[in-house]
Amino acid sequence: MNRRAWTLLVTLGAIWGASYLFIKIGVRDLSPGMVAWSRIALAAIVLVGLAAARGALGGFGGKLGALVVLGAVQVAGPFLLIAAGEQEISSSLAGILVTSAPLFTALLAIWVDQEERSQGTRLIGVLLGVAGVGVLLGVDLGGSGDELLGGLAVVLAGLGYAIGGFIVKRRLATVAPIGVAAWVMVVSTVLIAPAAAIGFPESAPGLGPVAAVVALGVVGTGIAFAIFYELIATVGPARAFIVTYLAPAFAVVYGATLLDEEISVATITGLTLVLAGSWLAAEGRLRLRRGRRDLSGDPASQQGGGAVGIVPEAVGEAVEDR
């Protein structure tokens, strides 16, 4: 990886790590439904434009059902859950808990995808990650019932990302990834509209929350995906996966420095266990993908037949399933 690739990678980690900061600011004046809907709608505008420019909106005939299910479990549902969770927990903790997605992927693979089943070091990784989530929920959030429910909502979002990864792999792996992202955002905008309508603000929200949500949708979801696809095209999906470990670290830094969130020993311990566990749980897949790329001799050849995740918080799952 050259200097430009590393710059893009760190920039992407910084942007996606800021997503939780923007959500935390947004829910000060806006309901979780409004935050999620606004984010998705803005991202849809950006991604549809990018996909159209690349001629990637075609080839989706007969795939509406898969797009609707994917939109529900990997975009609309998780975005709503994370926003709701951040009403009760810190942005930094939300950024850590979302990284549970690869752990759920490894667990679900036992029943739905034998190629991704966990054994050896990957199984150790799952156990470490689960222990990390337990530390965060049991120690960091153990003193408040509302905080515990908020943390569980974010973990449930991670489960949705994992389920969505399998759906993409099985039903949408033959179409352009950026086209999938664009259409799923469009579908999700419709799916989550009732939640936004129910939570429509009775009074005008402050400038800060509005600006945060705009940044979340346009930069944190739309523009970030353009960077993500550029990285995949230039350095390959395995190296792009590194951003999974950068984003939560940025989330912790942003929360501590900009929102004065307390970072406890339990937070650092949970972060370490979850990231180490996720890395070990995914390492087998990364080696497999690297091997295939090396055998082909052409990194670009790996782009056509793989799947991609739809949302920033699921980027690890996105790369793993390519």
Backbone as numpy.savetxt, mean C-alpha at the origin, in Angstrom:
# Nx Ny Nz CAx CAy CAz Cx Cy Cz
22.25 -0.32 -9.45 21.41 0.88 -9.45 22.28 2.12 -9.45
21.99 3.06 -10.37 22.76 4.28 -10.45 22.18 5.35 -9.51
22.80 6.52 -9.52 22.39 7.58 -8.61 20.95 8.01 -8.88
20.56 8.08 -10.13 19.20 8.50 -10.47 18.18 7.51 -9.90
18.46 6.22 -10.03 17.53 5.21 -9.52 17.39 5.31 -8.01
18.51 5.50 -7.31 18.46 5.64 -5.86 17.70 6.90 -5.46
17.89 7.96 -6.23 17.16 9.20 -5.94 15.66 9.00 -6.08
15.26 8.32 -7.15 13.84 8.04 -7.35 13.30 7.13 -6.25
14.10 6.16 -5.84 13.66 5.21 -4.82 13.43 5.91 -3.48
14.39 6.73 -3.09 14.26 7.45 -1.82 13.11 8.46 -1.89
12.97 9.12 -3.05 11.87 10.05 -3.22 10.53 9.35 -3.09
10.41 8.18 -3.69 9.17 7.41 -3.61 8.89 6.99 -2.17
9.91 6.53 -1.45 9.73 6.16 -0.05 9.28 7.35 0.78
9.86 8.52 0.49 9.49 9.72 1.23 8.04 10.11 0.94
7.62 9.99 -0.32 6.24 10.34 -0.68 5.25 9.38 -0.05
5.50 8.08 -0.19 4.55 7.11 0.34 4.56 7.09 1.87
5.69 7.38 2.48 5.73 7.49 3.92 4.91 8.67 4.42
4.81 9.73 3.59 4.04 10.92 3.96 2.54 10.69 3.85
2.11 9.61 3.20 0.68 9.36 3.04 -0.04 9.32 4.38
0.60 8.72 5.38 -0.04 8.58 6.68 -0.11 9.92 7.41
0.90 10.76 7.19 0.88 12.12 7.72 -0.29 12.90 7.12
-0.46 12.81 5.79 -1.55 13.53 5.13 -2.92 13.04 5.61
-3.05 11.72 5.79 -4.32 11.18 6.27 -4.62 11.71 7.66
-3.60 11.71 8.53 -3.80 12.18 9.90 -4.27 13.62 9.93
-3.72 14.45 9.06 -4.14 15.85 8.99 -5.53 15.95 8.39
-5.80 15.14 7.37 -7.09 15.19 6.70 -8.26 14.86 7.61
-8.10 13.85 8.48 -9.22 13.43 9.32 -9.48 14.40 10.48
-8.70 15.48 10.58 -9.00 16.49 11.58 -10.34 17.16 11.29
-10.61 17.43 10.01 -11.84 18.14 9.63 -12.74 17.33 8.71
-12.22 16.25 8.15 -12.98 15.46 7.19 -13.20 14.05 7.72
-14.31 13.45 7.34 -14.60 12.08 7.75 -13.69 11.11 7.01
-13.49 9.91 7.56 -12.68 8.91 6.84 -13.21 8.65 5.43
-14.54 8.64 5.27 -15.11 8.42 3.95 -14.75 9.52 2.97
-14.77 10.78 3.42 -14.41 11.89 2.54 -12.93 11.87 2.20
-12.10 11.57 3.19 -10.66 11.50 2.93 -10.35 10.41 1.90
-10.95 9.24 2.09 -10.69 8.13 1.18 -11.23 8.42 -0.21
-12.46 8.93 -0.30 -13.05 9.21 -1.61 -12.26 10.28 -2.36
-11.91 11.36 -1.68 -11.17 12.44 -2.33 -9.82 11.94 -2.84
-9.17 11.15 -2.03 -7.87 10.60 -2.42 -7.99 9.74 -3.66
-8.98 8.86 -3.67 -9.16 7.94 -4.79 -9.55 8.69 -6.05
-10.48 9.66 -5.93 -10.94 10.40 -7.10 -9.80 11.18 -7.74
-8.99 11.84 -6.92 -7.86 12.60 -7.46 -6.84 11.67 -8.11
-6.57 10.54 -7.46 -5.62 9.58 -8.03 -6.15 9.01 -9.34
-7.47 8.81 -9.43 -8.07 8.29 -10.67 -7.82 9.25 -11.82
-7.96 10.54 -11.57 -7.73 11.53 -12.63 -6.29 11.45 -13.13
-5.35 11.38 -12.20 -3.94 11.33 -12.58 -3.61 10.04 -13.32
-4.06 8.90 -12.77 -3.70 7.60 -13.34 -4.40 7.32 -14.67
-5.63 7.77 -14.82 -6.31 7.60 -16.11 -5.56 8.38 -17.18
-5.12 9.59 -16.83 -4.35 10.37 -17.79 -3.05 9.68 -18.18
-2.34 9.15 -17.21 -1.08 8.44 -17.49 -1.34 7.18 -18.32
-2.37 6.42 -17.94 -2.67 5.18 -18.67 -3.10 5.47 -20.10
-3.90 6.52 -20.29 -4.35 6.87 -21.63 -3.17 7.28 -22.50
-2.24 8.04 -21.92 -1.07 8.47 -22.68 -0.21 7.28 -23.12
-0.27 6.20 -22.36 0.51 5.01 -22.70 -0.31 3.96 -23.43
-1.56 4.28 -23.74 -2.43 3.34 -24.45 -2.72 2.09 -23.64
-2.86 2.25 -22.31 -3.00 1.11 -21.42 -4.41 0.92 -20.86
-5.39 1.62 -21.42 -6.75 1.51 -20.89 -7.57 0.42 -21.58
-7.05 -0.16 -22.63 -7.78 -1.19 -23.36 -7.49 -2.60 -22.84
-8.27 -3.57 -23.33 -8.04 -4.96 -22.98 -8.72 -5.43 -21.71
-9.71 -4.67 -21.23 -10.36 -5.02 -19.97 -11.77 -5.58 -20.17
-12.09 -5.97 -21.38 -13.40 -6.56 -21.64 -13.62 -7.82 -20.82
-14.77 -7.93 -20.17 -15.08 -9.10 -19.36 -14.41 -9.12 -18.01
-13.73 -8.04 -17.63 -13.00 -8.03 -16.36 -13.62 -7.08 -15.33
-14.83 -6.60 -15.59 -15.47 -5.66 -14.69 -15.65 -6.26 -13.29
-16.08 -7.51 -13.23 -16.28 -8.15 -11.93 -15.01 -8.18 -11.10
-13.91 -8.56 -11.75 -12.63 -8.61 -11.04 -12.20 -7.22 -10.59
-12.45 -6.21 -11.42 -12.08 -4.84 -11.06 -12.90 -4.35 -9.87
-14.18 -4.70 -9.83 -15.03 -4.28 -8.72 -14.58 -4.93 -7.41
-14.33 -6.24 -7.46 -13.88 -6.94 -6.25 -12.53 -6.40 -5.79
-11.63 -6.19 -6.75 -10.31 -5.66 -6.41 -10.42 -4.26 -5.82
-11.27 -3.44 -6.41 -11.46 -2.10 -5.89 -11.98 -2.10 -4.46
-12.86 -3.06 -4.16 -13.43 -3.13 -2.82 -12.41 -3.57 -1.78
-11.60 -4.59 -2.11 -10.72 -5.18 -1.09 -9.33 -4.56 -1.06
-8.91 -3.87 -2.15 -7.54 -3.37 -2.17 -7.43 -1.86 -2.28
-8.56 -1.18 -2.44 -8.51 0.28 -2.50 -9.57 0.90 -1.59
-10.84 0.77 -1.97 -11.90 1.44 -1.21 -11.92 1.01 0.25
-11.92 -0.30 0.48 -11.96 -0.81 1.85 -10.74 -0.41 2.66
-9.53 -0.72 2.20 -8.33 -0.35 2.97 -8.17 1.15 3.19
-8.45 1.97 2.16 -8.30 3.41 2.34 -9.25 3.92 3.41
-10.47 3.39 3.42 -11.45 3.80 4.43 -11.01 3.32 5.82
-10.52 2.09 5.90 -10.08 1.54 7.19 -8.88 2.30 7.76
-7.93 2.64 6.90 -6.74 3.35 7.38 -7.12 4.74 7.88
-7.98 5.44 7.13 -8.41 6.76 7.56 -9.17 6.69 8.88
-10.03 5.67 9.01 -10.77 5.49 10.26 -9.82 5.14 11.41
-8.85 4.30 11.12 -7.89 3.91 12.15 -7.07 5.08 12.63
-6.71 5.99 11.71 -5.88 7.12 12.09 -6.64 8.19 12.88
-7.94 8.01 13.04 -8.65 8.86 13.98 -8.29 8.50 15.42
-7.76 7.29 15.61 -7.47 6.80 16.96 -6.00 6.56 17.23
-5.20 6.27 16.18 -3.79 5.95 16.38 -2.91 6.93 15.63
-1.64 6.91 15.92 -0.71 7.84 15.29 -0.45 7.46 13.83
-0.02 8.45 13.06 0.30 8.19 11.65 1.49 7.25 11.52
2.45 7.39 12.42 3.64 6.53 12.35 3.28 5.08 12.61
2.41 4.85 13.57 2.01 3.47 13.86 1.20 2.89 12.72
0.36 3.69 12.09 -0.39 3.22 10.93 0.56 2.80 9.80
1.61 3.62 9.59 2.58 3.29 8.55 3.29 1.99 8.80
3.49 1.64 10.07 4.13 0.37 10.40 3.17 -0.80 10.23
1.96 -0.66 10.74 1.00 -1.76 10.73 0.60 -2.17 9.32
0.59 -1.22 8.39 0.22 -1.55 7.01 1.21 -2.53 6.39
2.45 -2.53 6.88 3.44 -3.44 6.31 3.17 -4.89 6.67
2.07 -5.16 7.35 1.68 -6.54 7.63 1.17 -7.25 6.38
0.94 -6.52 5.29 0.39 -7.13 4.08 1.18 -8.34 3.58
2.53 -8.26 3.46 3.26 -9.45 3.01 3.11 -10.64 3.95
2.91 -10.37 5.24 2.71 -11.46 6.20 1.38 -12.17 5.92
0.33 -11.40 5.65 -0.95 -12.00 5.30 -0.85 -12.77 3.99
-0.07 -12.25 3.05 0.12 -12.95 1.78 0.71 -14.34 2.03
1.73 -14.38 2.87 2.37 -15.66 3.16 1.41 -16.62 3.87
0.59 -16.10 4.77 -0.36 -16.96 5.49 -1.47 -17.45 4.56
-2.02 -16.57 3.74 -3.10 -16.95 2.83 -2.63 -17.93 1.76
-1.34 -17.82 1.40 -0.81 -18.69 0.35 -0.87 -20.16 0.73
-0.93 -20.45 2.01 -1.04 -21.84 2.45 -2.27 -22.50 1.85
-3.33 -21.71 1.67 -4.58 -22.26 1.15 -4.86 -21.91 -0.31
-4.37 -20.75 -0.78 -4.80 -20.29 -2.10 -3.71 -20.29 -3.16
-2.46 -20.41 -2.79 -1.39 -20.34 -3.78 -0.18 -21.10 -3.28
-0.04 -22.33 -3.68 1.04 -23.18 -3.19 2.41 -22.66 -3.59
2.48 -21.89 -4.70 3.77 -21.35 -5.13 4.31 -20.35 -4.12
3.41 -19.72 -3.34 3.82 -18.68 -2.41 3.82 -19.16 -0.96
3.69 -20.47 -0.73 3.58 -20.98 0.63 4.86 -20.71 1.41
4.72 -20.57 2.71 5.85 -20.21 3.57 6.51 -21.45 4.17
7.81 -21.49 4.10 8.58 -22.55 4.74 10.00 -22.04 4.95
10.71 -22.67 5.83 12.09 -22.26 6.10 12.17 -20.85 6.65
13.06 -20.04 6.05 13.24 -18.67 6.54 11.99 -17.83 6.33
11.22 -18.13 5.32 10.00 -17.36 5.09 9.00 -17.60 6.22
8.93 -18.82 6.70 8.04 -19.11 7.83 8.52 -18.38 9.09
9.83 -18.35 9.28 10.39 -17.60 10.41 10.02 -16.12 10.29
10.08 -15.61 9.06 9.71 -14.22 8.82 8.27 -13.94 9.20
7.37 -14.84 8.84 5.96 -14.67 9.19 5.80 -14.61 10.70
6.46 -15.51 11.41 6.35 -15.55 12.87 6.91 -14.28 13.50
8.04 -13.79 12.97 8.60 -12.54 13.48 7.65 -11.38 13.24
7.10 -11.31 12.04 6.19 -10.22 11.71 4.94 -10.23 12.57
4.37 -11.42 12.78 3.19 -11.54 13.62 3.52 -11.10 15.06
4.71 -11.47 15.53 5.14 -11.04 16.86 5.24 -9.51 16.93
5.76 -8.90 15.85 5.87 -7.45 15.82 4.51 -6.77 15.86
3.55 -7.29 15.10 2.20 -6.74 15.13 1.60 -6.91 16.53
1.89 -8.05 17.16 1.39 -8.28 18.51 1.96 -7.28 19.51
3.25 -6.95 19.36 3.88 -5.96 20.24 3.21 -4.60 20.06
2.97 -4.23 18.81 2.38 -2.92 18.54 0.95 -2.83 19.07
0.16 -3.88 18.86 -1.23 -3.86 19.30 -1.35 -4.07 20.80
-0.52 -4.96 21.33 -0.65 -5.31 22.74 0.03 -4.37 23.70
1.14 -3.75 23.25 1.90 -2.86 24.14 1.62 -1.40 23.82
1.84 -1.02 22.56 1.62 0.38 22.19 0.16 0.80 22.34
-0.77 -0.11 22.01 -2.19 0.26 21.99 -2.99 -0.47 23.05
-2.34 -1.20 23.91 -3.05 -2.02 24.87 -3.82 -1.24 25.92
-3.53 0.04 26.09 -4.16 0.80 27.15 -5.48 1.44 26.79
-5.87 1.39 25.52 -7.09 2.05 25.08 -7.86 1.16 24.12
-9.14 0.97 24.41 -9.97 0.15 23.53 -10.14 0.78 22.16
-10.34 2.11 22.11 -10.52 2.80 20.83 -9.24 2.72 19.99
-8.09 2.90 20.64 -6.83 2.80 19.91 -6.61 1.40 19.38
-6.95 0.40 20.17 -6.80 -0.98 19.72 -7.67 -1.25 18.50
-8.91 -0.75 18.51 -9.79 -0.92 17.35 -9.22 -0.19 16.13
-8.65 1.00 16.37 -8.03 1.72 15.26 -6.86 0.95 14.66
-6.03 0.37 15.53 -4.91 -0.44 15.04 -5.37 -1.67 14.28
-6.42 -2.31 14.77 -6.96 -3.49 14.10 -7.54 -3.13 12.73
-8.12 -1.93 12.62 -8.65 -1.48 11.34 -7.52 -1.38 10.30
-6.36 -0.85 10.72 -5.23 -0.73 9.80 -4.67 -2.10 9.44
-4.61 -3.00 10.41 -4.15 -4.37 10.12 -5.11 -5.04 9.14
-6.40 -4.81 9.31 -7.39 -5.37 8.39 -7.19 -4.83 6.98
-6.76 -3.58 6.88 -6.44 -3.02 5.57 -5.29 -3.80 4.93
-4.29 -4.17 5.75 -3.19 -4.99 5.23 -3.69 -6.32 4.70
-4.68 -6.91 5.36 -5.27 -8.15 4.87 -5.94 -7.93 3.52
-6.62 -6.80 3.37 -7.25 -6.49 2.09 -6.23 -6.36 0.98
-5.09 -5.73 1.26 -4.04 -5.62 0.26 -3.55 -7.00 -0.17
-3.39 -7.89 0.80 -2.90 -9.24 0.49 -3.90 -10.00 -0.38
-5.18 -9.92 -0.04 -6.21 -10.59 -0.84 -6.22 -10.02 -2.26
-6.11 -8.69 -2.35 -6.09 -8.05 -3.66 -4.94 -8.52 -4.52
-3.79 -8.77 -3.89 -2.65 -9.26 -4.65 -2.94 -10.57 -5.36
-3.63 -11.48 -4.68 -3.98 -12.76 -5.30 -5.00 -12.57 -6.42
-5.93 -11.64 -6.25 -6.92 -11.38 -7.29 -6.24 -10.87 -8.56
-5.31 -9.93 -8.37 -4.59 -9.39 -9.53 -3.80 -10.49 -10.22
-3.14 -11.31 -9.45 -2.30 -12.35 -10.01 -3.11 -13.35 -10.83
-4.33 -13.65 -10.38 -5.12 -14.70 -11.03 -6.03 -14.16 -12.13
-6.53 -12.92 -11.97 -7.55 -12.44 -12.88 -7.11 -11.30 -13.79
-6.05 -10.57 -13.41 -5.70 -9.36 -14.15 -4.22 -9.30 -14.52
-3.57 -10.44 -14.53 -2.13 -10.46 -14.78 -1.77 -10.26 -16.25
-2.76 -10.35 -17.16 -2.46 -10.26 -18.59 -2.65 -8.87 -19.16
-3.09 -7.92 -18.34 -3.31 -6.56 -18.83 -2.29 -5.61 -18.23
-2.18 -4.42 -18.83 -1.16 -3.46 -18.41 -1.38 -3.04 -16.95
-0.35 -3.13 -16.11 -0.50 -2.79 -14.69 -1.03 -1.38 -14.45
-0.52 -0.39 -15.19 -1.00 0.97 -14.96 -2.45 1.12 -15.39
-2.87 0.31 -16.36 -4.28 0.29 -16.75 -5.14 -0.28 -15.64
-4.64 -1.34 -14.99 -5.35 -1.91 -13.85 -5.50 -0.86 -12.76
-4.41 -0.17 -12.44 -4.45 0.85 -11.40 -5.46 1.94 -11.72
-5.47 2.38 -12.98 -6.39 3.45 -13.39 -7.85 3.01 -13.27
-8.18 1.85 -13.83 -9.58 1.41 -13.81 -10.05 1.07 -12.40
-9.17 0.51 -11.59 -9.56 0.18 -10.22 -9.82 1.46 -9.42
-9.04 2.50 -9.67 -9.31 3.77 -9.00 -10.65 4.34 -9.43
-10.98 4.22 -10.71 -12.27 4.71 -11.19 -13.41 3.95 -10.52
-13.31 2.62 -10.50 -14.34 1.80 -9.88 -14.45 2.11 -8.39
-13.31 2.25 -7.74 -13.30 2.50 -6.29 -13.92 3.86 -5.95
-13.77 4.83 -6.85 -14.40 6.13 -6.63 -15.91 5.98 -6.50
-16.48 5.12 -7.34 -17.92 4.86 -7.29 -18.28 4.06 -6.04
-17.49 3.05 -5.73 -17.80 2.18 -4.60 -17.84 2.93 -3.28
-16.93 3.87 -3.10 -16.81 4.54 -1.81 -17.61 5.84 -1.73
-18.28 6.19 -2.83 -19.07 7.43 -2.83 -20.13 7.47 -1.73
-20.86 6.36 -1.45 -21.85 6.43 -0.35 -21.23 6.78 0.99
-20.05 6.24 1.30 -19.38 6.57 2.56 -19.00 8.03 2.60
-18.58 8.59 1.46 -18.24 10.01 1.41 -19.48 10.87 1.60
-20.60 10.46 0.99 -21.83 11.23 1.12 -22.32 11.25 2.56
-22.24 10.10 3.24 -22.67 10.02 4.63 -21.82 10.92 5.52
-20.53 10.97 5.21 -19.62 11.77 6.02 -19.33 13.15 5.47
-20.21 13.64 4.59 -19.97 14.96 3.99 -19.95 16.02 5.09
-18.95 16.91 5.09 -18.82 17.87 6.20 -19.97 18.87 6.24
-20.40 19.18 7.45 -21.48 20.14 7.63 -20.99 21.58 7.51
-19.70 21.78 7.73 -19.11 23.10 7.59 -17.83 22.98 6.77
-17.36 24.09 6.25 -16.17 24.08 5.40 -14.95 23.63 6.18
-14.23 22.65 5.69 -13.01 22.20 6.39 -11.90 23.23 6.28
-10.92 23.12 7.15 -9.79 24.05 7.13 -8.90 23.83 5.92
-8.10 24.83 5.62 -7.22 24.77 4.47 -6.20 23.64 4.61
-5.69 23.43 5.83 -4.68 22.39 6.05 -5.17 21.00 5.68
-6.31 20.54 6.22 -6.83 19.23 5.86 -7.13 19.09 4.37
-7.66 20.15 3.76 -7.96 20.08 2.32 -6.67 19.93 1.52
-5.66 20.72 1.85 -4.38 20.64 1.15 -3.74 19.27 1.35
-3.87 18.71 2.55 -3.29 17.40 2.83 -3.93 16.32 1.98
-5.25 16.38 1.83 -5.96 15.37 1.03 -5.62 15.52 -0.45
-5.51 16.76 -0.92 -5.12 16.98 -2.32 -3.72 16.41 -2.58
-2.81 16.69 -1.67 -1.45 16.15 -1.81 -1.46 14.63 -1.76
-2.30 14.08 -0.88 -2.42 12.63 -0.75 -2.87 11.98 -2.05
-3.85 12.59 -2.71 -4.37 12.00 -3.94 -3.48 12.22 -5.15
-3.07 13.48 -5.35 -2.31 13.82 -6.55 -0.86 13.33 -6.47
-0.20 13.65 -5.36 1.22 13.30 -5.22 1.39 11.90 -4.64
0.74 11.65 -3.50 0.96 10.39 -2.79 0.45 9.17 -3.49
-0.50 9.33 -4.41 -1.02 8.17 -5.13 -0.75 8.29 -6.63
-1.12 9.40 -7.24 -0.98 9.54 -8.68 0.46 9.66 -9.15
1.13 10.73 -8.77 2.51 10.96 -9.22 3.44 9.86 -8.71
3.18 9.39 -7.48 4.04 8.33 -6.93 4.03 7.09 -7.81
2.88 6.77 -8.40 2.83 5.61 -9.26 3.65 5.80 -10.53
3.71 7.02 -11.04 4.55 7.28 -12.21 6.02 6.99 -11.86
6.45 7.40 -10.67 7.81 7.10 -10.23 8.00 5.59 -10.05
7.00 4.96 -9.47 7.07 3.52 -9.22 7.27 2.74 -10.52
6.47 3.06 -11.54 6.58 2.35 -12.81 7.91 2.65 -13.51
8.40 3.87 -13.34 9.72 4.20 -13.89 10.80 3.35 -13.24
10.71 3.15 -11.94 11.68 2.30 -11.24 11.59 0.86 -11.72
10.39 0.34 -11.83 10.23 -1.03 -12.28 10.82 -1.22 -13.67
10.61 -0.24 -14.54 11.11 -0.34 -15.91 12.63 -0.24 -15.98
13.24 0.52 -15.06 14.68 0.76 -15.17 15.53 -0.17 -14.31
15.06 -0.52 -13.12 15.88 -1.36 -12.24 15.24 -2.70 -11.92
13.99 -2.91 -12.36 13.33 -4.18 -12.11 12.52 -4.19 -10.83
11.52 -5.07 -10.75 10.62 -5.10 -9.59 11.31 -5.48 -8.29
12.32 -6.37 -8.34 12.95 -6.81 -7.10 13.62 -5.64 -6.38
14.33 -4.79 -7.12 14.99 -3.65 -6.48 13.97 -2.58 -6.10
12.92 -2.41 -6.90 11.88 -1.45 -6.55 11.22 -1.81 -5.23
11.27 -3.09 -4.87 10.67 -3.59 -3.63 11.31 -2.95 -2.39
12.52 -2.43 -2.53 13.21 -1.81 -1.40 12.38 -0.70 -0.78
11.54 -0.04 -1.59 10.75 1.07 -1.08 9.82 0.63 0.05
9.47 -0.65 0.09 8.61 -1.16 1.15 9.20 -0.91 2.53
10.52 -0.95 2.61 11.19 -0.79 3.89 11.54 0.66 4.18
11.51 1.51 3.16 11.80 2.92 3.35 10.56 3.69 3.82
9.40 3.36 3.24 8.18 4.13 3.52 7.81 4.16 5.00
7.76 3.01 5.71 7.39 3.09 7.12 8.40 3.85 7.97
9.67 3.79 7.61 10.69 4.55 8.34 10.43 6.05 8.18
10.10 6.47 6.95 9.74 7.87 6.72 8.49 8.24 7.51
7.51 7.33 7.56 6.27 7.61 8.30 6.57 7.88 9.77
7.47 7.11 10.34 7.85 7.31 11.75 8.53 8.65 11.94
9.45 8.99 11.04 10.17 10.27 11.14 9.21 11.44 11.00
8.31 11.38 10.01 7.34 12.46 9.83 6.46 12.61 11.06
5.96 11.50 11.58 5.08 11.56 12.73 5.75 12.17 13.94
7.02 11.82 14.17 7.74 12.32 15.33 8.12 13.79 15.19
8.55 14.18 14.00 9.08 15.54 13.83 8.01 16.57 13.48
6.99 16.17 12.73 5.99 17.13 12.26 4.70 17.11 13.07
4.40 15.97 13.68 3.16 15.87 14.45 3.42 15.64 15.94
4.67 15.64 16.32 5.05 15.43 17.73 4.49 14.13 18.30
4.46 13.09 17.48 3.97 11.80 17.94 5.06 11.10 18.76
4.64 10.43 19.81 5.59 9.73 20.68 6.03 8.43 20.03
7.32 8.23 19.97 7.89 6.99 19.43 8.47 6.22 20.61
7.81 5.17 21.02 8.22 4.42 22.20 9.16 3.28 21.83
9.71 2.66 22.85 10.54 1.47 22.63 9.73 0.37 21.96
8.46 0.24 22.36 7.60 -0.77 21.75 7.39 -0.48 20.27
7.29 0.80 19.90 7.12 1.16 18.49 8.33 0.73 17.67
9.52 1.06 18.17 10.75 0.69 17.45 10.90 -0.83 17.39
10.59 -1.51 18.50 10.68 -2.97 18.51 9.71 -3.58 17.51
8.46 -3.10 17.52 7.47 -3.61 16.58 7.86 -3.34 15.14
8.37 -2.12 14.87 8.81 -1.78 13.52 9.91 -2.73 13.06
10.88 -2.97 13.92 12.00 -3.85 13.56 11.51 -5.27 13.27
10.64 -5.78 14.12 10.15 -7.15 13.93 9.29 -7.27 12.67
8.42 -6.29 12.43 7.54 -6.36 11.27 8.34 -6.25 9.98
9.28 -5.30 9.91 10.07 -5.15 8.69 10.98 -6.36 8.45
11.61 -6.85 9.52 12.47 -8.03 9.36 11.63 -9.23 8.94
10.48 -9.38 9.56 9.61 -10.49 9.20 9.10 -10.40 7.77
8.71 -9.19 7.34 8.23 -9.01 5.98 9.34 -9.29 4.97
10.56 -8.86 5.30 11.69 -9.10 4.39 11.95 -10.59 4.24
11.97 -11.30 5.35 12.20 -12.74 5.29 11.05 -13.47 4.60
9.83 -13.02 4.86 8.67 -13.67 4.24 8.65 -13.46 2.74
9.21 -12.36 2.26 9.20 -12.06 0.83 10.46 -12.49 0.12
11.51 -12.81 0.83 12.81 -13.03 0.20 12.79 -14.18 -0.79
12.06 -15.23 -0.49 11.99 -16.34 -1.43 11.43 -15.94 -2.77
10.37 -15.10 -2.74 9.78 -14.64 -3.98 10.73 -13.73 -4.73
11.49 -12.89 -3.97 12.42 -11.99 -4.64 13.52 -12.77 -5.34
14.01 -13.80 -4.67 15.05 -14.61 -5.31 14.51 -15.26 -6.57
13.27 -15.75 -6.50 12.67 -16.40 -7.65 12.54 -15.43 -8.80
12.07 -14.18 -8.48 11.90 -13.20 -9.54 13.24 -12.80 -10.13
14.27 -12.66 -9.26 15.59 -12.31 -9.78 16.10 -13.40 -10.70
15.90 -14.64 -10.29 16.36 -15.75 -11.10 15.72 -15.77 -12.46
14.40 -15.52 -12.51 13.71 -15.50 -13.80 14.22 -14.37 -14.68
14.45 -13.20 -14.03 14.93 -12.07 -14.81 16.32 -12.36 -15.35
17.19 -12.94 -14.52 18.54 -13.25 -14.97 18.53 -14.26 -16.11
17.63 -15.27 -16.03 17.57 -16.27 -17.07 17.11 -15.67 -18.40
16.19 -14.69 -18.31 15.68 -14.09 -19.54 16.71 -13.16 -20.16
17.56 -12.57 -19.29 18.55 -11.63 -19.79 17.99 -10.27 -20.09
16.70 -10.07 -19.80 16.06 -8.80 -20.14 15.09 -8.41 -19.07
15.43 -7.45 -18.21 14.54 -7.04 -17.13 13.18 -6.60 -17.64
13.15 -6.00 -18.81 11.87 -5.51 -19.33 10.92 -6.65 -19.64
11.46 -7.85 -19.89 10.58 -8.97 -20.23 9.74 -9.40 -19.05
10.07 -8.95 -17.85 9.30 -9.32 -16.68 8.07 -8.43 -16.49
7.93 -7.39 -17.30 6.86 -6.44 -17.05 5.53 -6.90 -17.60
5.52 -7.67 -18.65 4.27 -7.93 -19.34 3.33 -8.86 -18.64
3.83 -9.94 -18.03 2.93 -10.95 -17.54 2.66 -10.93 -16.07
3.19 -9.94 -15.35 3.02 -9.93 -13.92 1.86 -9.09 -13.46
1.65 -9.10 -12.14 0.59 -8.30 -11.54 1.18 -7.15 -10.78
0.35 -6.20 -10.49 0.83 -5.04 -9.73 -0.21 -4.64 -8.72
0.26 -4.22 -7.56 -0.66 -3.72 -6.55 -1.19 -2.36 -6.94
-2.24 -1.91 -6.30 -2.91 -0.69 -6.72 -2.58 0.50 -5.83
-2.28 0.28 -4.58 -2.13 1.40 -3.66 -0.74 1.45 -3.08
-0.32 2.64 -2.67 1.02 2.79 -2.14 1.32 1.90 -0.97
0.35 1.83 0.00 0.65 1.06 1.19 0.88 -0.41 0.88
0.46 -0.90 -0.34 0.62 -2.30 -0.72 1.75 -2.50 -1.68
2.66 -1.55 -1.74 3.70 -1.64 -2.75 4.50 -2.92 -2.62
4.75 -3.39 -1.41 5.49 -4.64 -1.25 4.77 -5.76 -1.92
3.46 -5.85 -1.69 2.67 -6.88 -2.34 2.66 -6.69 -3.84
2.65 -5.43 -4.27 2.63 -5.14 -5.68 3.84 -5.75 -6.37
5.01 -5.54 -5.81 6.23 -6.03 -6.45 6.33 -7.53 -6.32
5.95 -8.09 -5.20 6.08 -9.52 -5.00 5.29 -10.30 -6.03
4.13 -9.79 -6.42 3.27 -10.53 -7.33 3.52 -10.24 -8.79
4.54 -9.46 -9.11 4.83 -9.20 -10.52 5.49 -10.42 -11.12
